[in-house]
Amino acid sequence: MFGLGVSAAKADVIESVSETFASGATFNGKVTFDDGFSTAVAVNGVLSGGGYGTDAVNWVWDSWNYAGGSIYENFLIDGSPSDYNYFISFTVDTSDAPALAFSDAGFGNSINFGADPLVSGTIGRDPSTGGSIAVVPEPTSLAILGLGLAGLGAIRRRRNSAT
């Protein structure tokens, strides 16, 4: 006898992020993490005020988590890889995922390497994602499960007709 495993589909997790920095600048946007919270895969937000004007923050430096472990560190950046002005050092503790918290470890949270440190902020599940991570079976897993159940039904029907 063998068991059928149902694997979960991968689904990125979108977090709403709001940060206020010492200069009065704010960042408001969405940061998308992979489903294991090991890396941020996208950002879409706006850095405004504090002498920065209104600046679209639209990419993550790369897919590497600079801290490793449960502390996630990377950079949320405006412009393009060859032409950017500002970056937000973005460091969160994922040890209690899916609940995330800002962390001062490593890079900490600031604009342009500590020049403008974070004074307050919130990070939390984007309500448009339903507020939780749902485990979604892969279609092939469901097909195999369906075939297995159909086979068991056929065997039972055959046994019942034989008696």
ZASE-770290 format. One record per residue (C-alpha): x negated, y, z; residue in one letter. Coordinates in steps of 0.05 Angstrom, whole numbers, padded with zeros to 5 digits, always signed. Layout:
<vexnus>
XYZa/...
</vexnus>
This chain:
<vexnus>
+00000+00000+00000m/-00025+00070-00015f/-00003+00139+00008g/+00014+00197-00037l/-00015+00263-00016g/+00019+00328-00033v/-00032+00382-00046s/-00017+00455-00035a/-00020+00505-00091a/-00069+00562-00082k/-00036+00629-00068a/-00073+00693-00054d/-00054+00732+00008v/-00039+00806+00002i/-00052+00850+00063e/-00029+00922+00070s/-00086+00965+00095v/-00082+01035+00124s/-00145+01069+00150e/-00161+01138+00178t/-00233+01162+00180f/-00268+01215+00223a/-00265+01267+00167s/-00189+01260+00165g/-00193+01220+00100a/-00144+01162+00093t/-00144+01098+00054f/-00077+01065+00040n/-00071+01004-00004g/-00068+00930-00012k/-00126+00881-00006v/-00117+00812-00036t/-00153+00755-00001f/-00160+00683-00026d/-00115+00635+00011d/-00171+00615+00059g/-00189+00687+00077f/-00261+00674+00057s/-00264+00731+00007t/-00226+00791-00019a/-00209+00783-00092v/-00177+00850-00107a/-00159+00919-00080v/-00110+00971-00102n/-00106+01034-00061g/-00120+01108-00054v/-00174+01145-00014l/-00151+01216-00001s/-00169+01278+00040g/-00232+01291+00080g/-00266+01323+00020g/-00257+01262-00024y/-00198+01290-00064g/-00151+01235-00087t/-00191+01175-00109d/-00166+01107-00134a/-00201+01049-00099v/-00193+00991-00147n/-00247+00938-00142w/-00285+00895-00093v/-00361+00895-00098w/-00365+00820-00113d/-00334+00756-00089s/-00386+00745-00035w/-00369+00751+00039n/-00432+00785+00065y/-00422+00764+00138a/-00398+00693+00130g/-00358+00655+00181g/-00296+00689+00209s/-00323+00760+00199i/-00308+00783+00128y/-00351+00840+00101e/-00351+00872+00032n/-00341+00938-00002f/-00278+00968-00032l/-00300+01015-00087i/-00273+01068-00135d/-00292+01077-00208g/-00330+01021-00242s/-00393+00981-00226p/-00435+01029-00267s/-00400+01093-00246d/-00372+01100-00175y/-00371+01156-00123n/-00345+01126-00057y/-00341+01059-00024f/-00308+01035+00039i/-00347+00987+00081s/-00293+00937+00097f/-00303+00889+00155t/-00248+00846+00185v/-00245+00788+00234d/-00207+00730+00204t/-00215+00682+00263s/-00141+00688+00279d/-00118+00687+00206a/-00067+00701+00180p/-00070+00756+00234a/-00130+00799+00215l/-00165+00854+00256a/-00216+00906+00237f/-00286+00890+00263s/-00346+00933+00279d/-00394+00876+00265a/-00445+00883+00209g/-00425+00940+00162f/-00365+00960+00205g/-00312+01003+00173n/-00332+01069+00143s/-00340+01109+00079i/-00409+01106+00048n/-00448+01067+00101f/-00427+01101+00165g/-00425+01172+00139a/-00350+01174+00155d/-00330+01121+00207p/-00261+01091+00217l/-00223+01121+00275v/-00158+01082+00268s/-00125+01033+00222g/-00076+00977+00211t/-00080+00914+00171i/-00023+00866+00163g/+00017+00821+00118r/+00049+00857+00060d/+00125+00850+00071p/+00136+00839-00004s/+00100+00772+00003t/+00152+00746+00051g/+00109+00755+00113g/+00080+00685+00114s/+00039+00636+00075i/+00082+00582+00045a/+00053+00514+00026v/+00076+00501-00045v/+00067+00430-00074p/+00032+00424-00141e/+00080+00402-00197p/+00040+00338-00211t/+00045+00318-00137s/+00121+00327-00141l/+00123+00286-00205a/+00084+00229-00174i/+00128+00231-00111l/+00191+00229-00155g/+00165+00169-00195l/+00148+00133-00130g/+00218+00145-00101l/+00250+00123-00166a/+00209+00059-00165g/+00230+00045-00093l/+00303+00057-00112g/+00297+00008-00171a/+00265-00045-00126i/+00320-00037-00074r/+00375-00040-00127r/+00344-00103-00156r/+00341-00137-00087r/+00413-00118-00072n/+00437-00147-00139s/+00398-00211-00127a/+00434-00226-00061t/
</vexnus>
